[in-house]
Amino acid sequence: MYNYYSSNDKVQSFQNGKNSGFEYFFKKLYKPAFFFAWRFVKDKPTAEDIVSTSFIKLWNKRNIFDTEAGIKAYLYKTVYNACIRHSEQKQNWVLHNKKYLNLTDTTQQPCIQNIIYAETIHLLHQAIAHLPVQCKKVFTKLYIEGKSVSATALEMNLSPSTVKNQKARGLKLLKAKVTQ
């Protein structure tokens, strides 16, 4: 139902404290924000906590946002700052100083690269989720779990040639999806 609303309607719904507005932005931004946080903290529960807390902060300041881009930028900045704080608490002062200087490079290139990486991984996972069932299973075992063709064939009770065919099919479908 929400697909029929404009971006302004989604932002207004969010600003007005409606659950549908929050759900829209949570579903849209949670996974990319999680991948972004994970790139810094390298720990799934910590990354999940950081993103959840960042969404609470975003919700508490929801009335200041006029655009979807503003919401997204605030969330990423909040996640980034939380990751920095986490690093400060986890390491001693000397190690923190060294890492902090690396993370706050004046060009902001590491941050931008991590955002791009996180969103790319998110889009890739979405595309994989839309593959045909057998193809998705083979593709997940090969590329997500890192298994070999022979191990995948054995585990799925398929011939190695079937696994290779499903792999080729998955790559073809993903390539078509990405180049759209």
N, C-alpha and C positions, 0 to 999 in steps of 0.2 A: 504494500500500500504506500509506503514511504517513497517509492521510486517516482511517484507522480509529482512530488513536491520539488520546488526549486531549491537551490543551495541556500538562498535567503530564508526560506521556510524552515530548513533544517537548523540553521543558525538561530533563528528566532525561537524555535521550539526548545533548543538547548538553553538559550538565554532565559527563557521563561520557566526553566526548571522542569520541563516535561520529560518523563522517562523515555519517550520515543526519540527525543533529541539526543539524550545521553547515549541510548542504545546505538543509534546511528553512528556517532563518533567513536564509541567504544569498539564496535565491530569493525569499523573502517581503520582505526589507528592502533589498536592494541598490538597486533602481531608485528607491524613494522617497528613500533616503539620497543617491543620486547627484543627483537633482533638487534636494534640499535643499542639497547642497554647491555645485552649479552656480549656485544663486541668489546665493551669496556670491562665488565666485571667477570666474564667467563664463568658464570655460575647461574644456572637456571632459576633456582628459588630466589636468589638475590635480585636477579633481573626482573622476575615477576613481581617481587615486593616493590621494587623501585617504580615500575610502571603503574602498579595499582595505586601507590601513594601519589604518583604524579597525576593520575586521573582524578583523585580526590581533590588535589590542589586546583586542577583545571575546573572541576565542578564548582568549587567554592568561589572561583573568580569568573564564572560563566557569563555574568552580566557585562563584562568589559569587552567582549569580543563582538566585532561587527562582521567578520568574514570567516569562512572555513579555513582559509590560509592562516589567519591569525590564531585560530584554535590549534592548528597543526604546529605552527612555529612555537607557540607557548608550551605545548606538550613536549616537543623535542628539547627545548631549552631546559625545561624542568627535569626531564630524564637525564640530560647531560649533567646538570648541576648535581643531581642526586648521585650519579655515578662518580663524580669528582669527590663529593663528600664521603662516599663509601670508601674510595681509595685512601682518603686522608685518615679515616678511622682504622683501616685495616693495616696500614704500614706505619713504620716508625717515621719520625720527622724527616730524617735524611733521605730515605727512600721516597717518601711522599714528595719532597721538594723536587727531586729528579723527575719523577713521573708527572707531577703537576706542570712542570715547565714543558715537557713533551706534549702533554694534552692541551695546553693553552697556547700553542704556537700561534703567533700573531696572524698568520695567513688563514687559520681555521681550516686548512686542508684536511687534517686527520678527521675532524668532525664531519665535514661535508662528505668525505669518502665513506665514512661509516654510515651515514644516513643513506647514501646511494646504495651501498652494499646491503643494508638492512631491507630497504624497499625492494631491491632486486630479488633477494632471497624470498621475500614474502610473495612477490609476483610469480616466481618460479614454483613455489609450493602451491599456489592457487592453480596454476596451469597444470601441474602434475595431478592435482585433485580432480581435474576434469577429463583426464585420460580414461579410455575404456578400462573396465575393472581388471582384466587379466594383464593388460599392458601396464596399468598403474602399479600392480603388485610386483611385476618383474622390474619395472623402472625403479621403484622404491628400494627393492633389495639390492639392485646393482649400484645405484647412485647415492641413495640416502644412507643405507646400511653398509655400503662399501663391499658387498660380497662379489665373488667371482661368478662368471657364467656357469661354471660347473657346480659350484656350491648352490647357486640359485636353482639350477635345474634339478639337482638332487633334493633340495628342500621342498620344491613345489611339485615334484614328481612329473617333470617335463623333460623333454629331450633338450640337449644343449642348442640344437638348431632352432627349436621353438623359442627358447629364451633369446637367442640372437635375433630372431625375426621380430619378437615383441619389443626388444630393445631398439631395433631399427625403426619400427613403427612408432614407438614413443618419441624417439628423437625427431622423426619427420613431423609428427603432430605438434610437438612443442616448438619446433622451428617455425612451423606455419603460424602457430599462435603468437609467438614472440614477434614475428615480422609483420603482423597485421597492422 
